[in-house]
Amino acid sequence: MSVETRINGLQATHADLEGGKRKPVQLEAATENQEPPTSCLLPPRQNDGEQRKAPPRVRKPSASDDRCVAPTTDLEKHRKCLRETFGNTMSDEFVDALLGKLIEGLRPSPFSSLEEATLNSALAVVDSLHPQSEHEALMAVEYVILAFTAQKFLRLSQHQLTKEYVGLYGPLAVKLFRLQTEMLRTYDRHKRGNTQTMEVRHVHIYSGGQGVVGIVNGPAAAQERDHK
């Protein structure tokens, strides 16, 4: 069994044309008989009684297209929740664009599918990163797409349990997991800002005592220096 590692020019052109047919995602309002409004708060935790705000979610009537519907009839209220999730932005166009990019990242091919639960799970991860600007929201969406794609490649490497599949998809999954870790570190550094921490320690030497100020090398370092 052989696994095709690349596509030809005709296949690439066909995929590009099909991808160009995808329209921007615009959240639609729910109808009266779809779903009643739900509470914004999760049940309090048993440990500390803290109440957590539930992440936004959308309804996806079909897994084979990009259509999204608000879970309640109050479309403006749901758009407000999405604006808060995507960096507290004031732009509904930014929300639509980022929601579309998230769906395209999780469903890159027009012929693939994306379940409602998977999309809402991705939105929950974006919300958990607490982006505070459009830039941070974009970074959070990129991180989530990368994380879900890494899981997909890991699953594909175990799909047939053959050398071809493991050898092709396994290294890709490892690279994506490493990149995912690096992106999370970059995101955390960006949120903290360019700050440096200096630790100052006071050493008191009393009468009759002795102290050394500077870099003190151990015996191994001294022997290495003598050999040089």
NORHUTA-V965364 format. One record per residue. PSI is psi in whole degrees, 0 to 359 (999 if undefined). OMEGA is omega as a letter, one per 40 degrees, with the letter a starting at -180 (999 if undefined). D_LAST is the distance of its C-alpha to the last C-alpha in Angstrom with 1 decimal. Layout:
BEGIN
psi={PSI | PSI}
omega={OMEGA | OMEGA}
d_last={D_LAST | D_LAST}
END
This chain:
BEGIN
psi={135 | 146 | 128 | 123 | 351 | 163 | 157 | 178 | 322 | 317 | 321 | 319 | 317 | 317 | 322 | 319 | 319 | 321 | 328 | 343 | 348 | 130 | 159 | 146 | 126 | 122 | 132 | 155 | 147 | 154 | 170 | 328 | 11 | 304 | 135 | 158 | 146 | 165 | 152 | 346 | 140 | 161 | 144 | 147 | 148 | 336 | 305 | 1 | 12 | 139 | 129 | 140 | 128 | 141 | 156 | 155 | 159 | 161 | 139 | 96 | 327 | 139 | 350 | 9 | 182 | 8 | 131 | 141 | 139 | 147 | 348 | 170 | 345 | 85 | 319 | 321 | 321 | 324 | 324 | 319 | 320 | 324 | 322 | 319 | 319 | 57 | 23 | 38 | 157 | 5 | 117 | 330 | 322 | 320 | 314 | 318 | 316 | 324 | 321 | 318 | 324 | 317 | 318 | 324 | 325 | 340 | 71 | 331 | 138 | 343 | 353 | 176 | 157 | 116 | 154 | 320 | 322 | 317 | 317 | 329 | 319 | 320 | 323 | 323 | 317 | 317 | 326 | 338 | 349 | 56 | 140 | 7 | 168 | 323 | 314 | 325 | 320 | 317 | 321 | 319 | 318 | 320 | 317 | 317 | 317 | 318 | 316 | 325 | 321 | 318 | 324 | 315 | 324 | 320 | 321 | 326 | 338 | 8 | 312 | 347 | 40 | 162 | 323 | 313 | 316 | 318 | 332 | 308 | 335 | 307 | 326 | 319 | 318 | 317 | 319 | 323 | 320 | 316 | 324 | 316 | 318 | 322 | 322 | 321 | 318 | 319 | 317 | 318 | 322 | 320 | 325 | 332 | 172 | 82 | 148 | 144 | 129 | 130 | 125 | 126 | 136 | 125 | 122 | 124 | 115 | 173 | 128 | 351 | 169 | 148 | 157 | 130 | 123 | 193 | 123 | 121 | 143 | 180 | 322 | 319 | 324 | 319 | 321 | 322 | 322 | 325 | 328 | 999}
omega={i | i | a | a | i | i | a | a | i | i | i | i | i | i | i | i | i | i | i | i | a | a | i | a | i | a | a | i | i | i | a | a | a | a | i | i | i | a | i | a | i | i | a | i | a | a | a | i | a | i | a | i | a | i | i | i | i | i | a | a | a | i | a | i | a | a | i | a | i | a | i | i | i | a | a | i | i | i | i | i | i | i | i | i | a | i | a | a | i | a | i | i | i | i | a | a | a | i | i | i | i | i | i | i | i | i | a | a | i | a | i | a | i | a | a | a | i | i | i | i | i | i | i | i | i | a | a | i | i | i | a | i | i | i | i | i | i | i | a | i | i | i | a | i | i | a | a | i | i | i | i | i | i | i | i | i | i | a | a | a | i | a | a | a | a | a | a | a | a | i | i | i | i | i | a | i | i | i | i | i | i | i | i | i | i | i | i | i | i | a | i | a | a | a | i | a | i | i | a | i | i | i | a | i | a | a | a | a | i | a | i | i | a | a | a | i | i | a | a | i | i | i | i | i | a | i | i | 999}
d_last={57.9 | 56.0 | 55.0 | 55.4 | 52.1 | 53.6 | 56.9 | 58.7 | 60.0 | 63.4 | 62.2 | 59.9 | 62.8 | 65.1 | 62.6 | 62.2 | 65.9 | 66.5 | 63.8 | 65.5 | 68.7 | 67.2 | 68.6 | 67.0 | 67.3 | 69.9 | 70.5 | 74.2 | 76.3 | 77.5 | 81.1 | 83.1 | 83.2 | 79.5 | 77.9 | 78.7 | 76.4 | 73.8 | 72.2 | 69.0 | 67.5 | 66.2 | 67.5 | 65.7 | 62.8 | 63.7 | 60.6 | 60.7 | 63.8 | 61.9 | 63.8 | 61.9 | 63.3 | 63.9 | 62.2 | 64.5 | 65.8 | 67.9 | 70.4 | 69.9 | 73.3 | 71.8 | 68.4 | 68.9 | 69.2 | 67.6 | 70.6 | 69.8 | 72.4 | 72.1 | 72.8 | 75.5 | 78.3 | 76.6 | 74.5 | 73.6 | 72.3 | 70.1 | 68.8 | 67.8 | 65.8 | 64.0 | 63.3 | 61.6 | 59.5 | 58.4 | 56.8 | 60.0 | 61.0 | 64.4 | 64.8 | 66.7 | 65.7 | 62.1 | 63.0 | 64.9 | 62.1 | 59.4 | 61.6 | 62.3 | 58.6 | 58.0 | 60.9 | 59.7 | 56.2 | 57.6 | 60.3 | 58.8 | 61.6 | 65.2 | 66.1 | 63.8 | 64.9 | 63.7 | 65.2 | 66.3 | 64.2 | 61.0 | 61.6 | 62.4 | 59.3 | 57.2 | 59.1 | 58.3 | 54.5 | 54.7 | 56.7 | 54.2 | 51.5 | 53.6 | 53.1 | 54.2 | 54.5 | 55.4 | 51.8 | 50.7 | 53.7 | 52.7 | 49.2 | 50.8 | 53.1 | 50.3 | 48.3 | 51.4 | 52.2 | 48.7 | 48.8 | 52.2 | 51.3 | 48.2 | 50.6 | 53.0 | 50.5 | 49.4 | 53.1 | 53.6 | 50.7 | 52.7 | 56.1 | 56.6 | 53.7 | 53.1 | 50.0 | 51.1 | 51.6 | 48.5 | 46.4 | 47.9 | 48.4 | 45.7 | 42.6 | 44.7 | 45.3 | 41.6 | 40.7 | 43.6 | 42.6 | 39.1 | 40.6 | 43.1 | 40.4 | 38.6 | 42.0 | 42.8 | 39.6 | 40.4 | 43.9 | 42.9 | 40.5 | 43.4 | 45.8 | 43.5 | 42.9 | 39.8 | 39.0 | 35.9 | 35.7 | 33.9 | 33.7 | 34.1 | 33.8 | 35.2 | 33.6 | 36.0 | 34.8 | 37.8 | 38.7 | 36.6 | 33.9 | 30.2 | 28.1 | 24.9 | 25.0 | 21.9 | 19.1 | 18.2 | 15.2 | 15.9 | 14.5 | 12.8 | 10.9 | 10.1 | 8.8 | 6.5 | 5.3 | 5.4 | 3.8 | 0.0}
END
